[in-house]
Amino acid sequence: VQGWPVLDPPAGQARTHLVCLGTRGNGGAEATGDPALDRLALALAERGVKLAIRRNLLRFGFHVYNDDSDVATVLTVAQTVTKELNR
């Protein structure tokens, strides 16, 4: 996603409805430990995109919580936050 790390399951594992941004770690449920990802999470939440923070990842669930409009919002907001961070 526009330079943001997308977690890809190891080869051979079944794909799921979850899409995660970030790098796996042992973080908590309140922050990723990465200021850039935390800024993205806040910006997405402000725009009504539902997500969870788990183990340093931003987790989206396309089975119930997210839809195509959320994908468009994530792409737009990710681009905006990237520009803000690169100033």
Stockholm file with secondary structure:
# STOCKHOLM 1.0

chainA/1-87         VQGWPVLDPPAGQARTHLVCLGTRGNGGAEATGDPALDRLALALAERGVKLAIRRNLLRFGFHVYNDDSDVATVLTVAQTVTKELNR
#=GR chainA/1-87 SS CTTSCBCCCCTTSCCCSEEEEECCCSCCSSCCSCHHHHHHHHHHHHTTCCCEEETTEEEEETTTTCCHHHHHHHHHHHHHHHHHHTC
#=GC SS_cons        CTTSCBCCCCTTSCCCSEEEEECCCSCCSSCCSCHHHHHHHHHHHHTTCCCEEETTEEEEETTTTCCHHHHHHHHHHHHHHHHHHTC
//
